[in-house]
Amino acid sequence: MKVFVAGATGAIGTQLVPQLAAAGHDVIGMTRSAAKTDMLRALGARPVVADALDPDAIARAVAETEPEVIVHQLTALKGELNLRDLRHPDRVAAMTNRLRTEGTDHLLAAGRAVGIRRFVAQSIVAIGTYARTGGAVKTEDDPPDLDLPAGWRSGADAIRYLEDAVTGIDWAEGLVLRYGGFYGPGTGITADPEALLTKSIRKRRLPIIGDGGGIWSHVHIEDAASATVAAVDNGRPGIYNVVDDEPAPVREWLPFLAEQLGASKPRRVPRLVARLLAGEAAVMVMTEVRGASNAKAKRELGWQPRWSTWRIGFAKGLGE
């Protein structure tokens, strides 16, 4: 099929485009930067240049290429991460929030105008995705967390806006992929010492807070891309968790990752101290969040992660 990838030069886009091409799809890769068109050609896509926040530019790009499927991978998250960033996530994620709201609207409108049959969009398993009550591992049917610190509400609202907009369309099949925390080439966790989370861990800026009981779900970037390829062809409309087989508490995966990176053991910080230094959200992320089950994605998308657990992926799959 003809597949239009918005965000084709991002961390997942650069993994996704070659996988789509290898699967026999005709891939159109959208970028905002004309300087990245040669890279897209090398990855196997026909490049188009458009600003995702310009509705006319998006409409033209989609009308000229006439795709059957649109894949929405637009984000704008950059920079080094430390816990103090969690005090003001609304500032860090402001542009990404616009891409998840305005950008989603523009892509949906353009897709409807040309009669696409399927729309696949990126979401995430993160703070706010699942309520911090009940079991440690959640399914797509479990309710969201609506009791969030003020600075996190705009981001959670943007994600819910995207999910509702995509799964609510009745003129095409809308699928939302809730990715776990990325690691591997081009992400924040790689063997490259300058990768944002790797750098934070090496500098001991990512401590274990309290009991480190927050459950995180990870996914290797290659597996996130392969699940997206599967969603282009398979699955009913709806939401899918795209994560590995082993959700795990921070107190288990963070020391293991630090060891694989050759870093010192993470510091341990009491909840009260962390709350004073970094705010309530930092404490929630490290002590209270819930993980996600990938059973639905395996069953309905026919997807199997190559890196079945972060233990294998952190040891052998970080790359650079």
C-alpha positions in Angstrom: 0.0 0.0 0.0 0.9 3.7 -0.2 1.8 4.8 3.3 2.3 8.4 4.4 4.5 8.7 7.5 4.3 12.0 9.3 7.4 12.4 11.5 9.5 10.2 9.3 12.8 11.5 10.5 12.2 11.0 14.2 13.5 8.2 16.4 10.8 5.8 15.4 10.3 7.2 11.9 13.8 6.3 10.9 13.2 2.7 12.1 9.7 2.5 10.6 10.4 3.8 7.1 12.9 1.0 6.2 10.6 -1.7 7.7 7.6 -0.5 5.8 9.7 -0.4 2.6 11.0 -3.9 3.3 7.4 -5.1 3.7 6.7 -3.9 0.2 4.9 -0.7 0.9 5.3 2.5 -1.1 6.4 4.9 1.6 6.0 8.7 1.6 8.1 10.3 4.4 7.1 13.8 5.6 9.6 16.1 7.2 9.6 19.8 8.1 13.2 20.2 6.9 14.3 20.2 3.3 17.8 19.2 4.5 16.5 15.8 5.5 15.1 14.7 2.2 18.2 12.9 1.1 18.1 10.9 4.4 14.5 9.9 3.7 15.4 8.7 0.2 18.2 6.6 1.7 15.8 5.1 4.2 13.5 4.1 1.3 10.9 6.8 1.3 9.7 9.4 -1.2 10.2 12.7 0.8 7.7 15.5 1.1 8.3 18.7 3.0 5.5 20.2 5.1 5.0 21.8 8.5 2.6 19.7 10.5 1.0 22.8 12.0 0.2 24.3 8.6 -3.1 22.8 7.6 -2.8 24.0 4.0 0.7 22.4 3.6 -0.5 19.1 5.1 -3.6 19.1 2.8 -1.4 19.6 -0.2 1.2 17.0 0.8 -1.5 14.4 1.3 -3.5 15.3 -1.8 -0.5 15.2 -4.0 0.6 11.7 -2.8 -2.8 10.1 -2.3 -1.9 7.6 0.4 -4.1 4.7 1.6 -2.7 4.8 5.1 -1.4 7.7 7.3 0.9 7.0 10.2 1.2 9.9 12.7 4.5 9.8 14.5 4.9 13.6 15.2 6.6 14.7 18.5 9.0 17.4 19.4 10.8 16.1 22.6 14.5 17.0 22.9 17.1 17.8 25.4 18.6 16.3 28.5 16.2 14.9 31.1 16.5 15.3 34.8 13.9 15.2 37.6 13.7 18.9 37.8 12.1 18.9 34.3 9.2 17.1 35.8 8.2 20.3 37.6 7.2 21.9 34.4 6.3 19.2 31.8 3.9 21.6 30.2 6.8 23.7 29.1 8.9 20.7 27.9 6.1 19.2 26.0 4.3 22.3 24.7 5.1 21.7 21.0 4.4 18.0 21.2 1.0 18.8 22.7 0.2 21.0 19.7 1.3 18.2 17.4 -1.0 15.8 19.2 -3.9 18.1 18.9 -3.6 20.5 16.0 -1.3 18.2 14.0 -3.7 15.3 14.5 -6.6 17.4 13.2 -4.7 18.5 10.1 -3.7 14.9 9.2 -7.2 13.6 9.8 -8.8 16.3 7.7 -6.3 15.7 4.9 -6.7 11.9 5.1 -10.5 12.2 4.9 -10.3 14.4 1.9 -8.4 11.8 -0.1 -10.3 8.8 1.3 -7.6 6.9 3.3 -8.7 3.6 4.7 -6.6 3.5 7.8 -5.0 6.0 10.3 -2.4 4.8 12.8 -1.2 7.2 15.5 1.4 7.3 18.2 0.4 7.5 21.9 2.4 6.5 25.0 2.2 4.5 28.2 3.1 7.2 30.7 1.9 9.2 33.7 -1.8 9.6 33.3 -2.3 6.7 31.0 -3.6 4.3 33.7 -5.0 5.0 37.1 -2.6 4.4 40.0 -4.9 2.0 41.7 -5.5 -1.7 41.5 -3.1 -4.1 39.8 0.5 -3.4 38.6 -0.2 -4.2 35.0 -3.0 -2.6 33.0 -4.9 -3.4 29.8 -6.3 -1.1 27.2 -9.7 -1.3 28.9 -8.5 0.1 32.2 -9.4 3.7 33.1 -6.9 6.6 32.9 -5.5 8.5 35.8 -7.5 11.8 36.1 -5.9 12.9 39.4 -2.7 14.5 38.1 -0.5 17.4 39.2 -1.4 20.7 37.4 1.6 20.7 35.1 0.9 17.3 33.7 -2.8 17.9 32.8 -2.1 19.6 29.5 0.0 16.7 28.2 -2.5 14.1 29.4 -5.3 16.1 27.8 -3.4 16.2 24.5 -2.8 12.5 24.5 -6.5 11.8 25.3 -7.5 14.3 22.5 -5.4 12.4 20.0 -6.7 9.0 21.1 -10.4 10.1 21.1 -10.0 11.8 17.7 -8.4 8.8 16.0 -10.5 6.1 17.5 -13.6 8.1 17.0 -13.5 8.5 13.2 -16.2 6.6 11.3 -14.9 7.1 7.8 -11.7 5.0 8.2 -10.1 2.6 10.6 -8.4 4.4 13.4 -5.7 2.7 15.5 -3.7 4.2 18.4 -0.5 2.6 19.6 0.5 3.3 23.2 4.2 2.8 23.1 6.2 2.0 26.2 9.4 3.8 27.1 11.8 3.7 24.0 15.3 2.5 24.1 17.8 1.5 21.4 19.3 3.4 18.5 18.2 7.1 18.1 16.4 7.2 21.5 17.3 8.6 24.9 18.7 5.3 26.1 21.6 4.0 24.0 25.2 3.1 24.4 26.0 6.7 23.2 27.1 8.6 26.4 25.4 11.8 25.0 21.9 10.2 24.7 19.6 12.1 27.0 18.6 9.4 29.5 22.0 7.7 29.3 23.7 10.9 30.2 21.3 11.5 33.1 22.0 8.0 34.4 25.8 8.4 34.0 25.6 11.7 35.9 23.4 10.0 38.6 20.6 12.5 37.9 18.0 9.8 37.8 17.7 8.3 41.3 15.5 5.7 42.8 12.8 7.5 44.8 11.3 5.9 47.8 10.8 2.2 47.3 11.2 2.5 43.5 7.9 0.8 43.1 6.7 2.6 40.0 6.0 0.0 37.2 7.5 1.0 33.8 6.9 -0.7 30.5 9.7 -0.5 27.9 9.9 -1.3 24.2 12.9 -1.4 21.9 12.6 1.1 19.1 12.9 -1.6 16.5 10.0 -3.4 18.1 7.9 -0.3 18.3 8.4 0.1 14.5 7.6 -3.5 13.8 4.3 -3.2 15.7 3.5 -0.1 13.6 4.1 -2.1 10.4 1.8 -4.8 11.7 -0.9 -2.1 12.5 -0.8 -0.8 8.9 -2.1 -4.2 7.8 -3.8 -5.8 10.8 -6.0 -5.2 13.8 -9.4 -3.7 14.4 -9.8 0.0 15.2 -8.9 0.8 18.8 -6.0 1.2 21.2 -3.1 -1.1 21.6 -0.3 -1.2 24.2 3.0 -1.7 22.4 5.4 -2.8 25.2 7.7 -5.7 26.0 6.7 -8.8 28.0 8.1 -7.6 31.4 6.7 -4.5 33.1 9.1 -3.9 36.0 9.5 -1.6 39.0 12.1 1.2 38.8 14.1 -0.5 41.6 14.8 -3.5 39.3 15.3 -2.0 35.8 17.2 1.2 36.7 20.2 -0.4 38.5 20.4 -3.0 35.8 20.5 -0.4 33.1 23.1 1.6 35.0 25.3 -1.5 35.2 25.0 -2.1 31.5 26.0 1.5 30.8 29.0 1.2 33.1 27.6 3.8 35.4 27.5 4.0 39.2 24.5 2.7 41.0 21.6 5.1 41.1 21.2 7.2 44.2 18.3 6.6 46.5 16.3 9.6 47.5 13.4 9.6 50.1 10.0 10.5 48.7 9.8 13.7 50.8 13.2 15.0 49.6 12.3 14.2 46.0 9.0 15.9 46.3 10.7 19.1 47.6 13.4 19.0 44.9 11.5 17.8 41.8 7.8 18.0 42.7 5.0 15.5 43.1 5.1 14.2 39.5 8.6 12.9 39.9 7.5 10.9 42.9 4.5 9.5 41.0 6.6 8.5 38.1 9.1 6.6 40.2 6.8 5.1 42.8 3.2 4.8 41.7 2.7 4.5 37.9 1.4 1.3 36.4 2.7 -0.9 33.6 0.9 -2.2 30.6 0.1 -5.6 29.0 0.9 -6.3 25.4 -1.5 -9.3 25.1 -3.9 -7.4 22.8 -1.2 -6.3 20.4 0.1 -9.8 20.1 -3.3 -11.3 19.6 -4.9 -8.8 17.2 -1.9 -7.3 15.4 0.0 -10.6 15.1 3.0 -8.9 16.6 5.9 -10.4 18.6 8.7 -8.2 20.1 12.2 -9.3 19.1 13.5 -7.9 22.4 11.0 -9.7 24.6 12.3 -8.1 27.8 14.3 -5.1 28.8 16.8 -7.4 30.5 17.9 -8.7 27.1 17.5 -5.4 25.3 19.5 -3.4 27.8 22.3 -6.0 27.7 22.4 -6.5 23.9 20.2 -4.0 22.1 21.2 -0.5 23.1 23.3 0.2 20.0 24.4 3.8 19.5 
